[in-house]
Amino acid sequence: MDKAERRAEIISILAARGHATTGELAQDLNVHRRTIMNDISYLSFGYPIYTKPGEGGGVFIMASYKPYGNTLTQSETETLCGLYEKAEGKEKEILYRIIRKYGADKLEF
């Protein structure tokens, strides 16, 4: 994964989760925390992300940031939710991110 792909993945993770720690991002992307901190610094110029130190802190993205929201059809959403229920591990996390990224804003699953 190159730098551009990693940074796009960080935005994708934050858009799906809302926030993550630099340690979580580093582990998910198999890089050092310092690399994530550099990426966050770079990304903060073009995306509504910010950091918060201390307990409950981490890297956050504004809740209003939904660049891909509501682009799935009802049938696509139902199919992906069905696959999500059967998935495990990394596949379940990826399906969750796809559904949150492209699905309805208030989707509960």
VOPAGU-2260 file (C-alpha; in pm, 1 decimal, decimal comma):
REM VOPAGU-2260
SITE   aa  ch    i         X         Y         Z
SITE  MET   A    0       0,0       0,0       0,0
SITE  ASP   A    1     149,5     332,9    -101,2
SITE  LYS   A    2     113,5     665,7      80,0
SITE  ALA   A    3    -189,1     783,6    -119,3
SITE  GLU   A    4    -373,4     454,1     -66,6
SITE  ARG   A    5    -294,0     457,5     305,4
SITE  ARG   A    6    -422,5     812,2     343,2
SITE  ALA   A    7    -741,1     728,0     154,0
SITE  GLU   A    8    -783,7     428,1     383,8
SITE  ILE   A    9    -744,8     650,4     690,5
SITE  ILE   A   10   -1025,7     875,3     565,1
SITE  SER   A   11   -1238,4     569,4     490,4
SITE  ILE   A   12   -1181,8     427,3     839,8
SITE  LEU   A   13   -1259,9     758,5    1005,8
SITE  ALA   A   14   -1570,9     811,6     792,6
SITE  ALA   A   15   -1699,6     470,1     900,3
SITE  ARG   A   16   -1598,1     475,3    1267,8
SITE  GLY   A   17   -1607,4     846,4    1344,8
SITE  HIS   A   18   -1279,2     824,8    1532,1
SITE  ALA   A   19    -979,6     602,4    1602,7
SITE  THR   A   20    -657,2     627,0    1794,8
SITE  THR   A   21    -327,5     662,4    1613,1
SITE  GLY   A   22    -231,9     323,5    1758,0
SITE  GLU   A   23    -542,7     159,8    1612,2
SITE  LEU   A   24    -480,8     315,7    1273,0
SITE  ALA   A   25    -114,5     213,3    1280,8
SITE  GLN   A   26    -209,7    -145,0    1364,2
SITE  ASP   A   27    -487,0    -157,9    1100,9
SITE  LEU   A   28    -254,1     -22,8     832,2
SITE  ASN   A   29      62,2    -201,1     949,3
SITE  VAL   A   30     273,2     114,4     989,0
SITE  HIS   A   31     427,5     307,2    1279,5
SITE  ARG   A   32     227,0     558,0    1482,8
SITE  ARG   A   33     461,9     833,1    1363,0
SITE  THR   A   34     362,7     755,3    1002,2
SITE  ILE   A   35      -4,9     790,4    1098,5
SITE  MET   A   36      66,2    1118,8    1276,3
SITE  ASN   A   37     237,0    1252,8     962,3
SITE  ASP   A   38     -57,3    1134,4     750,4
SITE  ILE   A   39    -308,0    1301,6     984,1
SITE  SER   A   40    -112,2    1625,5     969,9
SITE  TYR   A   41    -118,7    1614,2     589,9
SITE  LEU   A   42    -485,7    1512,0     567,0
SITE  SER   A   43    -604,4    1781,5     807,7
SITE  PHE   A   44    -546,1    2043,2     536,9
SITE  GLY   A   45    -803,9    1888,7     303,1
SITE  TYR   A   46   -1044,6    1697,3     526,9
SITE  PRO   A   47   -1246,9    1788,9     836,2
SITE  ILE   A   48   -1034,8    1580,7    1073,1
SITE  TYR   A   49    -891,8    1680,2    1407,5
SITE  THR   A   50    -715,1    1524,4    1702,7
SITE  LYS   A   51    -806,1    1528,8    2067,4
SITE  PRO   A   52    -550,4    1430,4    2332,9
SITE  GLY   A   53    -606,6    1232,7    2650,8
SITE  GLU   A   54    -865,0     981,4    2767,1
SITE  GLY   A   55   -1126,8     928,8    2498,0
SITE  GLY   A   56    -909,7    1113,3    2250,5
SITE  GLY   A   57    -772,8    1017,4    1913,8
SITE  VAL   A   58    -830,6    1118,5    1555,8
SITE  PHE   A   59   -1181,9    1235,0    1468,1
SITE  ILE   A   60   -1368,0    1328,6    1152,0
SITE  MET   A   61   -1660,4    1569,1    1155,7
SITE  ALA   A   62   -1989,5    1379,3    1170,5
SITE  SER   A   63   -2120,9    1587,2     881,3
SITE  TYR   A   64   -1852,0    1448,6     646,6
SITE  LYS   A   65   -2039,3    1203,4     422,1
SITE  PRO   A   66   -1892,6    1226,2      70,9
SITE  TYR   A   67   -2047,0     900,8     -46,7
SITE  GLY   A   68   -2361,9     876,7     165,6
SITE  ASN   A   69   -2685,4     733,1      33,2
SITE  THR   A   70   -2553,0     598,1    -297,6
SITE  LEU   A   71   -2660,3     234,5    -243,3
SITE  THR   A   72   -2997,3     112,7    -360,9
SITE  GLN   A   73   -3227,0     -56,8    -110,5
SITE  SER   A   74   -3149,7    -395,6    -268,3
SITE  GLU   A   75   -2773,5    -334,4    -251,1
SITE  THR   A   76   -2800,6    -227,3     111,6
SITE  GLU   A   77   -3004,9    -534,9     207,2
SITE  THR   A   78   -2760,3    -766,0      28,6
SITE  LEU   A   79   -2457,6    -610,2     196,4
SITE  CYS   A   80   -2626,6    -620,4     538,8
SITE  GLY   A   81   -2699,7    -990,7     485,3
SITE  LEU   A   82   -2336,5   -1055,1     398,7
SITE  TYR   A   83   -2228,9    -848,6     700,0
SITE  GLU   A   84   -2431,8   -1068,2     935,4
SITE  LYS   A   85   -2251,4   -1380,0     804,9
SITE  ALA   A   86   -1902,3   -1229,9     787,2
SITE  GLU   A   87   -1629,2   -1253,3    1048,6
SITE  GLY   A   88   -1307,7   -1070,7    1128,5
SITE  LYS   A   89   -1154,9    -832,5     875,8
SITE  GLU   A   90   -1426,5    -906,0     617,0
SITE  LYS   A   91   -1694,0    -794,2     864,2
SITE  GLU   A   92   -1503,5    -470,2     932,8
SITE  ILE   A   93   -1467,5    -400,4     559,5
SITE  LEU   A   94   -1837,6    -465,2     492,6
SITE  TYR   A   95   -1927,0    -237,9     784,4
SITE  ARG   A   96   -1716,8      40,5     636,9
SITE  ILE   A   97   -1870,5      -4,1     291,2
SITE  ILE   A   98   -2223,3       7,9     430,6
SITE  ARG   A   99   -2146,7     313,0     646,9
SITE  LYS   A  100   -1959,9     484,0     363,9
SITE  TYR   A  101   -2214,3     435,2      87,6
SITE  GLY   A  102   -2536,6     351,4     274,0
SITE  ALA   A  103   -2803,7     561,7     436,0
SITE  ASP   A  104   -2687,6     797,4     710,4
SITE  LYS   A  105   -2912,7     654,5     980,1
SITE  LEU   A  106   -2873,1     287,8     887,5
SITE  GLU   A  107   -2891,0      58,0    1191,9
SITE  PHE   A  108   -2738,3    -288,2    1175,5
